[in-house]
């Protein structure tokens, strides 16, 4: 069924006149009559009672008119929604972020983006970096914020943060008064780490092994504030991104730079390479990378 046929038929039904409908549609009356007749033949029913002086719809015609108006309204809504989407009035974005990244950076980002585009809905999923990468790869998430590097054959990457990891200890710890420490000095310490699912876990283990020792892991958690609380009770040390120093209880916990080696903590916004990005997703990428660069 051609949508044009429905449009012409509903116009005839509206005016109850081929003459008036043809003028409204800027068609000849004969052309309009042929189109309506073609629709009747296609549906194998009479839509218009032509025996009366004034055009009347048959029962079938009433049904086609009612359903046709719904179809026309749906098509109009479709056009409006597509216009809104293309003009960034509507849309949705699914973003995966590790918890530690989320609380450090994203409240400010989401607020700023929502102020510009209040009808674009952002759904945040707090997952570890490994799961975020997998779900971006699978197409479940539009975007993810993860530790770099990643495989750039799989992902498009927008670099966001270039920072370092620091040692966090209780204020009474012997290292608390130091201006910097080396990894090898941590050989006999009890570590409190993020769980194995988190990329930062593997990174810390790797750097300890490079320094010549395997760390003693006293506790593991998926929550940075739990780890911070454990350090505050002097139950062990941990290694966090340097910006965490602004969030912990600085009366209890001291952050110390790590030297030899310096511990990089670089973040990027990733999307699946080759995947079509909606206008909303493209604008978020532009916003986060240009208008609001991260600050450590």
ABEGO torsion letter per residue (X at the ends): XBAAAAAAAAAAAAAGBAAAAAAAAGBBAAAAAAAAAAAAAAAGBBABBAABABBBBBAAAAAAAAAAAAAAAAAAAAAAAAAAAAAGABEBBBBBBBAAAAAAAAAAAAAAAAAABAABBBBBBBBBAAAAAAAAAAGABABBBBBOBBBAAABBBBBABBBBBBBBBBAABAAAABABBBAAAAAABBBBBBBAABAAAAAAAAAAAAAGBBBBBABBBABAAAAAAAAAAGAEBBBBBAAAAAABBAAABBBBBBBOBBBBBBBBBBBBBGBBBBAAAAAAAAAAAAABBBBX
